[in-house]
Amino acid sequence: MKSAYELAMERLNKTSPTVNLSDDQKRQIADIESQCKAKIAERELFLQGELEKAVNTGDAEAVEQIEKQIASERKSIRTNFEEKKEKVRHQKA
């Protein structure tokens, strides 16, 4: 008799089968992830400087806007790099 976990895993594999990646694809995805982290860190570093300037001047509106910009850029960068990783995943091995 199968456990609920085993049954759930079987159903999951039917709807979205596991994709086996080649070593080259794994390296490409790791490189893309590294680039993504670097790009996010670069933008956050720049915007943190802007944020500190706004805090020092006491401009609460600018602080809020910069915080929103940081979150927006992080999401945009992550989305862009996720699309690149998906392309690698769907390449022929």
N, C-alpha and C positions, 0 to 999 in steps of 0.2 A: 504494500500500500504506500502510495506517494504522500509526502508531506505537503502542506499548503505552499510552502516555499518552493518545492520542486515543481508543483503545478503552475505556480505563478511564473517561474523562470521559463517553463516550456511555452506558456502563452506569450511571454515577452519575446522570446526568440522567434516565434512565428510572426509577430507584428514588426519587429525590428531585429533582424538577424545580426549576430556578432560579426564584425568586420575584422579580418586578420590583416594586419599591416606588415609590409616588408620592412626590413631593417632600414632601407633608404627612406621610406615614408616616415618611419619613426624619427629618424635623424632630421628630416625636413620639418616635421611638426615641432620637434624640440627646438630647432633653430628659430622657427616662427614664434614660438612662445617666448623665447629669449629676446627676440627683437621687440615683441609686444611689451614685455616688462620694461625693457630699456626705454622705449618710447613713452610709456606712461610715467616712468621715473623722471625722464627729461622734462615733460610738460608739468608734472607736479612740482619739480624743483623750481622751474621758472615761475609758476603761479604762486608758489609759497612765498617767493620774494615779493611779488605784487601784493599778496595777502598781508604780509608783515607791514608793508608801506601803508596799506589802508587801515590796519589796526592802529599803527602809530599816529596816524592823522585823526583817528577817531571817526572815520567815515563808515558807519554801520551798514549803509546801503551798499557801498562798494565791497565790503567784506562779504555780505550775503551774495552779491552778484558773482564774486570771484569763487566762492565756495560752490555755487551752482555751476560755474564754468568748469571747475575741476571735475565735478561729478559727470558733467556732460561729456567732457573730452575723454575721460577715462572710459565711459560707456562706448563712445564712438570709436575709440582706438581698439577696444576689446572686440567690438562687433566686426570691424574691418579685418582684424587678424583671425577671428573665428571663421570668417568666410574663406580666408586663405587656407586655413587648416582643413576645412571641408573639401576644398578643391584637391588638396593632397590626398585626403582619405579616399576620394573617388577616382583617383588615377588608377590605371591598370598596373598591377604589381609586376 
